């Protein structure tokens, strides 16, 4: 008896609420925008435009069970201070792309302005008879004489078009005084103070 009375009260309350007239919601319409005018995409010009961004030059290194590997890269980014994260972008055709998921550690050496020969060597323009000044920092090879060294453990991997982004947790870093090697518009530059 009590339960029927309770149900009736609820139904009445519900019915009275539903019976109240409501104003129709206004219809929202997005403004019509003109289609963007796309220019023909020229990959070479795009690369040239990206080259207008001046950057430092690094050599990314790792070691497998056979030997030490290195590649020149200017796509090196600081990501976070806490936790300490850095990022490198690696071409999917590079040997480094197949190595990093296995070795899980990499070094980054920020080159000094007198180390452009090493940059060329690890960019595929091998220099005959060059002696690469590898040194180990926390069991990871880096380039001696660089203005900064970072040793990082791979913690995340993101495919990104024809490259792959490797995020590393920095476990060791050090710096020394000196001017960095700079790359701009396809050429090496030197840093000058005002």
Residue pairs with C-beta under 8 A, 6 or more apart in sequence:
48 185
48 186
51 184
51 185
51 186
52 184
52 185
53 184
54 182
54 183
54 184
54 189
55 74
55 75
55 76
55 182
55 183
55 184
56 74
56 76
56 110
56 111
56 180
56 181
56 182
56 183
57 72
57 73
57 74
57 110
57 111
57 115
57 116
57 119
57 180
57 181
57 182
57 183
57 188
58 72
58 73
58 74
58 76
58 88
58 108
58 109
58 110
58 111
59 70
59 71
59 72
59 73
59 108
59 109
59 111
59 118
59 119
59 122
59 143
59 146
60 70
60 71
60 72
60 73
60 76
60 88
60 90
60 96
60 106
60 107
60 108
61 68
61 69
61 70
61 106
61 107
61 108
61 109
61 134
61 140
61 141
61 142
61 143
62 68
62 69
62 96
62 99
62 100
62 103
62 105
62 106
62 107
62 140
62 141
63 69
63 103
63 140
63 141
64 99
64 102
64 103
68 134
68 141
69 95
69 96
69 99
70 122
70 132
70 141
70 143
71 90
71 94
71 95
71 96
71 122
71 123
72 119
72 120
72 122
72 123
73 88
73 89
73 90
74 183
75 88
75 89
75 163
76 86
76 87
76 88
76 108
76 110
77 86
77 87
77 88
78 85
78 86
78 87
79 85
79 86
79 87
79 167
83 169
84 169
84 170
84 173
85 155
85 167
85 168
85 169
85 170
86 108
86 150
86 152
86 167
86 168
86 170
87 165
87 166
87 167
87 168
88 106
88 108
88 165
88 166
88 168
89 160
89 163
89 164
89 165
89 166
90 96
90 97
90 100
90 163
90 164
90 165
90 166
91 97
91 162
91 163
92 162
92 163
92 164
93 162
96 106
97 164
100 106
100 154
100 157
100 166
101 154
101 157
104 153
104 154
105 139
105 140
105 151
105 152
105 153
105 154
106 140
106 151
106 152
106 154
106 166
106 168
107 137
107 140
107 141
107 142
107 149
107 150
107 151
107 152
108 142
108 148
108 149
108 150
108 152
109 142
109 143
109 146
109 148
109 149
110 146
110 147
110 148
110 149
110 180
111 118
111 119
111 143
111 146
111 147
111 180
111 181
112 145
112 146
112 147
112 178
112 179
112 180
112 181
113 178
113 179
113 180
113 181
113 182
113 190
113 191
114 181
115 143
115 145
115 146
115 181
116 181
116 188
117 127
117 130
118 130
118 132
118 143
119 181
119 188
120 127
121 127
121 130
121 132
132 143
133 143
133 144
133 145
134 141
134 142
134 143
134 144
135 141
135 142
135 143
135 144
136 142
137 149
137 151
137 172
137 174
138 151
138 171
138 172
140 151
140 172
142 149
142 151
143 149
146 176
147 175
147 176
147 177
147 178
147 179
147 180
148 173
148 174
148 175
148 176
149 172
149 173
149 174
149 175
150 168
150 170
150 172
150 173
151 170
151 171
151 172
151 173
152 168
152 169
152 170
152 171
153 168
153 169
153 171
154 166
154 167
154 168
155 167
155 168
155 169
156 166
156 167
157 164
157 165
157 166
157 167
158 164
158 165
158 167
159 165
179 190
179 191
180 191
181 188
182 188
182 189
182 190
182 191
183 189
